[in-house]
């Protein structure tokens, strides 16, 4: 574990090569089985409630029915998550052919809302754990193998892939410090590192 400006960094993060390949994985991170949706910061509840009327028409009928019956999210302060449909799809997912996509992100990219999507989704496959220190943890899932293959092929690191989301969370100055830290870690490697 590395400590960077009071934030713990999972020691594998600087070395992981990763670049989403949505045409290969079909947006699997939005449709993982298990019943728990994307973790939410408490401040994001307001954003979800404000954006929902804009994205509602993008969602499949069973997703809208789930929202009407159970709500937009579940949990308690400090432990909110998005709601899921049938213990799998995030309730804010729509399908573009076989690919699961985020309705919030679609509305954001179309200029309809100012909030892109939950930070935990934007940061994936990094998770933010909170304790004595905030910890950035790499979450390995088999469904992301296409992203690891593409990252390896293109020599594209996770730290670069997540530039926009990390700036959104911590600001540009922190990100530049983090990216230099990751570059320094990779430069100091004496042998091939496989996370």
N, C-alpha and C positions, 0 to 999 in steps of 0.2 A: 504494500500500500504506500502510495506517495501522498505527501501533504503539500498542497499548492494554495497559498493564501487562505488558510483555514478550511479548505475544501479537500477532502480525501479523494484521491484518484485511484481507482482500481489499477493495479500494476500492469494489467494486460492492455489497457486502453491505448497507450501510445503505439503499440505494435500491431494492432488488428487492422487488416486491410478489408475494406467494406464499401460497397456501393450498391444501393438498392437496384434490383432488377425485377421490377414489378410484373413485367410480361412473363417472367419465369415463375415467380412465387404467387402471382395473382392476388397480392395484397393480404397474404396469410396472417400478418401481424394484427389485422383488424378482425380476424375471424377465428381466433384461437379458442379451442374448447376449454371449458373450465368454469364458466359462469361469471367470472369477475371481469368487468370491463376495464378501460384505461383508468389509471389513477388520476385524480384531479386535485389541483390546488384549490383551497377554499375560495380564493378570489375568482376562480373560473366558473363557479356556479352562476354568478351574475351574467357572465359572457354567454354561457349556454342558454340561459333563459331568454336573454335578449336576442340571440341569433336564431333560436328555434323557429319562430314564425316565418323567417326568410327561407330556411332550408326544408321546412316540413314537406313541401310538395315534391322534393327530390327523393324522399324516402319511400321504400316499398310499403304496401298497405299493412303487412304484418309487423313492421317496425313501428308504424304510427299507432297501430292497435296496442302494442306493448307499452308505448309511451303513455297512451290514454289510460291504460289499466294500472301501470306501475310507476310512471313518472320518467323524467329525463335522466335521473341519476339515482344512486343509492348510497347508503352509508351515513356517517356522522362527521361533524367537523374534524378535520385532520385525517379523515379516512374515507373520503368520497371517491366513487368510481362511476364511470358511465354504466348505464343499464345495458344488459345483453338480451338478445333474442334467442330463445331455446338454448341458453347456456353456451352460446357460441358467438354469433355476429354481434359486434358493437351496434347498438341501436341507431347510430348515426351513419351507418354504412349504406351505400347504394351500390349496385353492380353495373359495371360497364362491360357487357359480355361476361367473360369469366372472372374479371378483375374486380375485387372489392375496393371501393374508393370512399373517401371521406366527404360527406356532404358539406361540412363546414369549410373544408379546404376548397372545394369547388366554388362555393359562394364567395370566399375570400379572393380567389384568383379571378373571379368574374367582377370584382369590385362591389359586391353587394353587401359585404360586412367587412369590418376592420380587424376582426380577431380571426387568426388562421385556423387553429384547432388546439386541443389540449396539448400542453407542453410535453407531457409524457409520451404522446404520440409523435410529436415533432422531434423529440430527442431519441426515440427508439433506434437502436437497441441499448442505449444507455438509460439506466434507471437512477433516479435521485432518491437516496435513502437519507432519512433525517435522524440524528441522534445527538451525541455530544458534538460531533462535526457533521456537516453535510457530506455525504459520500456519493460520488459518481461511480456506478457499478455497471460493468458490461454484462448484459444478459444474453447468454448463448442459447439460441433455439435452433432446432434442426431445420425449420421452415425457412431460415435465412441463409441456407447454404448457397443459393444462387447469388446472393449479395457478396458473400465471402469469395466465391469463385470469380465474380466480376471485379471485385476489389483487387484480388491477386493478379488477375490478367492485366488490369489497367494500372497497377501499382498505386492504388488510391486508398489512403488511410482513413479510418473512422474519424479521427480528429478533424480532418478536412471535410469529410462528408457531412459532419454535424455542425459546420461553421455557423450557419444561419441560426440554428436553434440554440446553440450555446451563447451566441451574441444576444439573442432574445432573452435568455435567462440571466446572464451575468454581465453583459455589456461588451463592447468591442475591446476595451483595454484589457479586461481579464482574458478574453479569448486569445488576443495576441500573445499574452504571457503564457497561456496554456499551450498554444501551438508551438511556440519556441521551446517550451519545456518538452513537448513530445518529440520535436525535431532533435533536441539534444539527447534525449533517451535513445532514439534510433541511431544517432551518430556514434554514441558510445558503445553500441553493441559490439562485442568481440566475436560473436558467433551468431548463426541464424537462430532467431527466437520464434517459437511456435506457440501461440497462446492456446 
